[in-house]
Amino acid sequence: MFIAQKTDDGRITGKISFYCKASEVSRQAFYDYLERKDEPWKYQALADAMMKIHAEDECNADYGRVRMYQALTYRQEIGEFTDVHLPCEATVRKVMEEINLIHKPKRKLGGITKADRKARKSDDLLKRDFTADEPFRKCVTDITEVKAKDGKLYVSAIFDCYDLMPNGLAMADNMRAELCSQTVKNACLHYPKICGAIIHSDRGSQYTSAVYRTAIQKYGIVQSMNSAGGRCHDNARCESIWARMKEELFYNRGRKSENFTIAELKTMVWRYFMSYWSNRRICSSIGGLPPAVKRQRFYAELSAA
């Protein structure tokens, strides 16, 4: 491109040799470039499909090459973008770089729950194995803090290890044990099949409290906790979901949660998990599908069998 600009697309023949030598480009390569420079970009259809996915939701701006590739694959499976040739992931990344869709690095977060060393603990039944063969068998739960203009919002959720579906969600302006017990009640109200499941948490005082234990015993929940002296990796699934929620709602959008009230943040978080995350977000760890689609396919296959 540089040589073409300096030689008026090869019309100034006297300078071609000089610029080719200075740029360490052969004359043949330069002439090949001139022949194809006016041809349409062979990845234009792919780029247009990526831009459409990117524009559908502001949180889609955080898609990296893996999730973008999985999103394109999924959309073709349901009958969209059928005229688009889908290359390998490496090519998808190159095209994303060309159209400036590469997202920012991840932000590392810390936990907020504190362990009660005197309280009775439960065994670690998951042992960092966050996979499941079917829904409502293994779940993870945790609390995260979001700073607001008028205080702090605490979000408690229960996520299914099979499809990452938020089975239970509760929010409050405090992080008392009642918030966690309400999360369990909400999950069992909307998904009765969760009764009897394993729900894994850290060793925070909320999860060792009498209030929480009463709630899980009422619904037949089997409690699991991080191992003794455990680290955040013992509940890495939940930690990673909180990180992605904050990145996609705030950090990568260039906005601060402190600019919103608690009521506004509740609406944003609810819509994120119940609308975007559950139904539209491509999740790499479950095969590049939205959680609701993963669950629907499980029951469809079960019915067929």
N, C-alpha and C positions, 0 to 999 in steps of 0.2 A: 504494500500500500504506500509506503514511504517513497519508494522508487517511482511508482506511478505518479504520485503527486509532483515529484521533482522533475519528471521528464514529460509531463502532460500526457500521461497514458502511452508513453513510448514514442511520442511524436518528435521529441527532441533527441534524436538518435545519438548525437555526439556525447551525451552525458551518461548513457546507459551503462557503458563499461565501467566508468568511474564509480557510479553509485552501487552497481552490483558488487564490485570488488570491495568497496568500503563497507558494505552491509554483509559481505560474505555470502552472497546469493548468486547462483548461476544464472546466466542469461536465459537458459531454457526454462528455469523455474519462474522467472519473471514473466516470460511470454505465456507460460501456462496460466499464471495468475490473471493476465490480461484477458485470456480467452474465457475464463469462468467467472470473472468478477461481476458481470452483469446478470449472471444466472441467479434464479431465486434460491434462497438458503434452503438446503435440503431438510433442515430441522425446524422449519418455520411452523409446520402443523403441530409438531411436538411442543414448541415454545408457546404457541397459542393455547394449547391444552393446559400447560403449566400455569400460564397467566390466568386462565379461567378458574382453575382450582385455587390459586393464590387470592383471587378477588372475591371468592365466595364467602369467606369469613376472615376477619382480621387476624385471628389466631393461626390461620393457615400460613401466615408469613414465617412461622417458625419451622416449617417443613424442611428437613435436610434432604440429601439425595436419597436416603433409604426410604423415608416416608413418602417422598414425592413419587418414587418409583412404585411403591406399594399402592399409593392413591391412584396412579394411572392404571395399574394392573386391575385394581378393584373396579374402577369405572368402566374398563373394557369388559369385565365380567358381567356387569349389569346392563351392557348394551350401549355405553357412551364411548365416544372417541374411537369408534371402530375403524375409522379411516386413517388413524394415526399409527405409524409404525413405532413400536416401543423397543428401543435398543437396550443395551446393558446399563447397569447402574452408573458405571464410569462415564458413559456418554451423557446420561441424564445430568450428572454433576457438571460436566463441561457446558452443557446448554444452560443450566441454572447460573453458572458463573457468567456466561455470555449475556444473559438478560437480568443479571443482578438480583438473583433470588436466594443467594446463600445467606443463611441466618447467622446470628451472633453466637459466640460461645456460651455455654451454660453457666449459670450463677450457682455457687455452692451455698447451701443453707444449713442452719443449725437447728437442733431440736429445742423444744420449750418445756416439755414435761420433765418433772423431777421425781426421782424414785424415793419411795418411803422405805427406808432400810429395815424398819421394824415390822412392816406388814408381811403377811404370809404371801408367798409367791406361787406361781403355777409353772409347770414344766414347759420347756420349749418344744412344742410338738411339730413345728415346721422345719426347724433347723436350716433356715435360709432356702428352703425348697418352696418357691412360690408358684409352682405349677399345680394344676388340678385337671382331672379327666372329665369333670362335669361341674355345672354350677351348684352353688350352695353346699359345698363340701369344705372348702378352705377359704377363709377371708382374712383380711388385714384391716386394722383400724388405727387411727392416730388423730391427734389434734394439731392444728397449725394456727399461727397468729398472723393477723393482717392488721396493720396500723391504719387507723382512720382519722378523719379530721376531728371527730368528737369522742375519741377513745380508741378501743381496740376491739376487733371482731375475732372471735375464736370459732374455727370451723372444725367440726368432728365428722368423720365419715367412715363407713365400712365398705371396702372394695372387695369384690369377688376375685379370687386368684385365677379363676377359669377365664373370665372375659374382661376383667377390670371394670365391670359395671358397678356404679355406686349404689349398693343395695340399701344403704341408710345414710342420711345426711341430717345434721342438726347444726344450728348456729346460735351464738349468744355473745353477750358482751363480757362474759367471764368464762373461766375454764374449770369450773367446779365439776365434781363427779356426776352431778345431775345432767350435764351436757352429754356425757358419754352414755349414761343410761337411757337418755332420750333418743340417742342415735340407734341404740339396740331396739327400742320400742318401735321407732319409725321403720326400721328394716323388717322387723317381724310383722308389722301391720301391712306393709306393701308386699312382702315376699314371705308368706308363712312357711315356705319350704326351707327357709334358712334355719328354722328351729332344729337343733341337733348338729349344726355345723361347728367347725373349729373357727374361732375368731382370735387372731394373733395380735398382740399389742406389745408396746414396750413396758417397762416396769414403773411407769409413772404412778403417782399416788392416786390418781383418778381411777386407774384400772385395778388397784389393790383395795379400793374402798369398799365398805359394806354396801353402799348404795348401788355400785356397779355390779358387785357379785350377786346381789339380790335380783337385779334385772336379768342377768344371764342365766341364773338358776331357774327363774320363772319361765323362761322360754327354752330351756334345755340346751343352752349354748355351752360348748366345750371351750374352756379358756386355755389359751396358750400365751406365753410371755417370752421375751428375750431371755437368752441364757444368762446365768450369773456372770456379772462382769461383762455383759454383752455390749456391743457397739451398735451404731445406727444401722450397720449392714444387716443386723438381725431382723430389721423391719424395713429393708431397703425398698421394697415395692411401694409402700405407702409414702416414704420419704421422697421417692422419685416423682410420684404423682403430685405431691404438694409443690415440688420444685417446678414442674412443668406448668402447673396452674398459675403460679406467680410470674413465671417468665412470659407466658402467653397473654396474661391479662395486664401485666404492669411493666416489668423490666424491659422486655423487648419491644414494647409499644412506646417507650420513652415517656411514661407517665408514672406518677407516684400514687400509691394507695392513700396517702395522707391527704390528697386533694378531694377525697370522697367521704361522705358520711357513712356511718355504720349501716343505715337503711339502704343506701345506694350500693354499698359493697355486698350486702346480703343478696340483692337482686342480681348483681353481676356474677357472684359465685354460684348462685342457684342456676342461672341460665347457662353458665359455663359447663357445669357438670350434668345437668338434666337435659339440656338441649344439645350443646355442641359436643361435649365429651362422649356422651352416651350414644348419640345418633350419627355424628358426622366426622369426628376426629379419627384419623387413621392411627392405629396403635401398632407399632412394630412388633411388640412382644407377643401379640396374639395373631400373628400372621398377616398384618397389614389390613385389618378390618376394624370398623367401628364396633364397640362392645355390643350394642344392640343387635347388629348383624351377626356377630359371632354366636350370640345366644340363640337367635332365631334359627340359624343353620343347625345348631345342636339339636333343638327340638324337632326341626323338620326331618333330620336324619333319624332321630329316635322314632318318630311316627312312621317313617318309611320302613324301618326295620321291624 
